[in-house]
C-alpha cells in the first residue's frame, strides 16, 4: 500500500500551476529571444522591470505548483535553475539575437526569482504553522 502512495507524491505537483509555469516559460522564450527589443513606454530601464517580472512570474508559478500540493519547495534547485537560466538567456540574447546580453538584466532576473521564491516560502511556512495550531 505504501508503494501506491509513493508515485502519487512524485507527481502531486503536476497541477494547473505547473501547466501555467510551462506556458509562462514558452512565452518568456518568445519575448527574450524572438521579440524585437524596444522600449514601449518612456520609463528608463523598463526592460529591467520586464526581466524582473518574467522571472518573478516563472518562479512564483513553479513554487505555487509545489506549495499548493503541500510539497516542500525545492529552494536550492530553483535558485540554481534561476542562475543558470538568467546566464543562459543573456548569453543566447548576446550571441544569437539582435538584442544585447546585459549583466543588469541577469541581476533583475535573479532578484525577481529570489523574491518569488522567498514569498512562496513565507506563505508555505505560514500555512504549515497555521495547520499545526488547531485548537
C-alpha positions as CSV (number, residue, x, y, z in Angstrom):
1,X,0.0,0.0,0.0
2,X,2.9,2.4,0.8
3,X,4.2,1.8,-2.7
4,X,1.0,3.0,-4.2
5,X,1.2,6.4,-2.4
6,X,4.8,7.0,-3.4
7,X,4.2,7.6,-7.1
8,X,1.3,9.9,-6.5
9,X,3.6,12.0,-4.2
10,X,6.1,12.3,-7.1
11,X,3.5,13.7,-9.5
12,X,1.4,15.6,-6.9
13,X,2.9,18.9,-8.1
14,X,1.6,18.2,-11.7
15,X,-1.3,20.6,-11.4
16,X,-2.6,23.7,-13.1
17,X,0.2,25.8,-11.7
18,X,2.9,23.7,-13.4
19,X,0.9,23.9,-16.6
20,X,0.8,27.7,-16.2
21,X,4.6,27.7,-15.4
22,X,5.2,25.8,-18.6
23,X,3.1,28.3,-20.7
24,X,4.9,31.2,-19.0
25,X,8.3,29.6,-19.9
26,X,7.3,29.3,-23.5
27,X,6.1,32.9,-23.6
28,X,9.3,34.1,-21.9
29,X,11.4,32.3,-24.6
30,X,9.4,34.3,-27.2
31,X,9.8,37.6,-25.5
32,X,13.5,37.1,-24.7
33,X,14.7,35.7,-28.0
34,X,12.2,36.4,-30.8
35,X,10.5,39.7,-29.9
36,X,12.4,42.8,-31.1
37,X,13.8,44.8,-28.3
38,X,12.0,48.1,-27.8
39,X,11.1,50.5,-25.1
40,X,7.3,51.0,-25.5
41,X,7.0,53.4,-22.6
42,X,9.1,56.3,-21.6
43,X,10.5,54.7,-18.5
44,X,14.3,54.4,-18.2
45,X,15.4,50.8,-17.8
46,X,11.9,49.5,-18.4
47,X,13.5,46.3,-19.7
48,X,14.8,45.6,-16.2
49,X,11.2,45.7,-14.9
50,X,10.2,43.2,-17.6
51,X,13.1,40.9,-16.8
52,X,12.2,41.0,-13.1
53,X,8.5,40.3,-13.9
54,X,9.3,37.4,-16.3
55,X,11.5,35.6,-13.7
56,X,9.2,36.5,-10.8
57,X,6.2,35.0,-12.6
58,X,8.1,31.9,-13.7
59,X,9.4,31.0,-10.3
60,X,6.3,32.0,-8.5
61,X,4.3,29.6,-10.7
62,X,6.9,26.8,-10.1
63,X,6.8,27.3,-6.4
64,X,3.0,27.5,-6.4
65,X,2.9,24.1,-8.1
66,X,4.7,22.7,-5.1
67,X,3.1,24.5,-2.2
68,X,-0.4,24.2,-3.5
69,X,0.2,20.4,-3.5
70,X,1.7,20.7,0.1
71,X,5.1,19.6,-1.1
72,X,8.2,21.4,0.2
73,X,9.5,23.9,-2.4
74,X,13.0,22.8,-3.6
75,X,14.5,26.2,-2.9
76,X,18.1,25.3,-3.7
77,X,17.2,23.6,-7.0
78,X,15.1,26.6,-8.0
79,X,17.8,29.1,-7.2
80,X,20.4,27.1,-9.2
81,X,17.9,26.9,-12.0
82,X,17.3,30.7,-11.9
83,X,21.1,31.4,-12.0
84,X,21.6,29.0,-15.0
85,X,18.5,30.3,-16.9
86,X,19.5,34.0,-16.3
87,X,23.0,33.4,-17.5
88,X,21.9,31.3,-20.5
89,X,19.2,33.7,-21.6
90,X,21.6,36.7,-21.6
91,X,24.2,34.6,-23.4
92,X,21.7,33.5,-26.0
93,X,20.5,37.1,-26.5
94,X,24.1,38.3,-26.9
95,X,25.2,35.6,-29.3
96,X,22.1,34.7,-31.4
97,X,19.7,37.6,-31.5
98,X,19.8,41.3,-32.3
99,X,19.4,42.0,-28.6
100,X,22.3,42.6,-26.3
101,X,23.2,40.5,-23.3
102,X,23.3,42.6,-20.2
103,X,24.5,41.6,-16.7
104,X,22.0,44.1,-15.2
105,X,19.2,42.1,-16.9
106,X,20.5,38.9,-15.4
107,X,20.6,40.6,-12.0
108,X,17.0,41.8,-12.4
109,X,16.1,38.2,-13.4
110,X,17.7,36.8,-10.2
111,X,16.1,39.4,-8.0
112,X,12.7,38.5,-9.5
113,X,13.2,34.8,-9.0
114,X,14.6,35.3,-5.4
115,X,11.7,37.5,-4.4
116,X,9.1,35.0,-5.8
117,X,10.8,32.1,-4.0
118,X,11.1,34.0,-0.7
119,X,7.4,35.0,-0.9
120,X,6.4,31.4,-1.7
121,X,8.5,30.1,1.2
122,X,6.9,32.6,3.6
123,X,3.4,31.5,2.5
124,X,4.2,27.8,2.7
125,X,5.7,28.2,6.2
126,X,2.7,30.3,7.4
127,X,0.2,27.7,6.1
128,X,2.1,24.8,7.7
129,X,2.3,26.7,11.0
130,X,-1.4,27.6,10.9
131,X,-2.4,24.0,10.2
132,X,-0.4,22.9,13.3
133,X,-2.1,25.4,15.6
134,X,-5.5,23.8,15.5
135,X,-7.4,24.1,18.8
